[in-house]
Amino acid sequence: MKLGTLCYIENNNKTLMLHRIKKKNDIHKNKWNGLGGKIIPGETPEECIIREVKEESGLNIIDPILKGIITFPKFDTMDNWMVFLYY
């Protein structure tokens, strides 16, 4: 099972989203999504989301709030994913 994180950041009733347009053969191409990514071995989900938000947006988040865990069986037709959802 692959492990990942996802974070929805709100400010003034607006949610920060990424438009996926750069990677070739991206199953998310042309879709909008929150910030996040794969958990590196030895990294906690919280450490991952703090790192991913910084890498993808330049924002430093402190004490992200875990809102739930989502599973995606055979998400990309091969791999099962467990994603830690933060706000």
Long-range contacts (C-beta under 8 A, 24 or more apart in sequence): 1-79, 1-80, 1-81, 1-82, 2-38, 2-79, 2-80, 2-81, 2-82, 3-38, 3-39, 3-45, 3-81, 3-82, 3-83, 3-84, 4-36, 4-37, 4-38, 4-39, 4-48, 4-81, 4-82, 4-83, 4-84, 5-36, 5-37, 5-39, 5-45, 5-48, 5-49, 5-52, 5-83, 5-84, 5-85, 5-86, 6-33, 6-34, 6-35, 6-36, 6-49, 6-70, 6-83, 6-84, 6-85, 6-86, 7-34, 7-35, 7-36, 7-49, 7-52, 7-53, 7-61, 7-64, 7-85, 7-86, 7-87, 8-34, 8-85, 8-86, 8-87, 9-34, 9-35, 9-53, 9-57, 9-59, 9-61, 9-87, 10-87, 16-57, 18-56, 27-76, 36-83, 36-86, 39-84, 45-84, 45-86, 46-86, 48-84, 49-84, 49-86
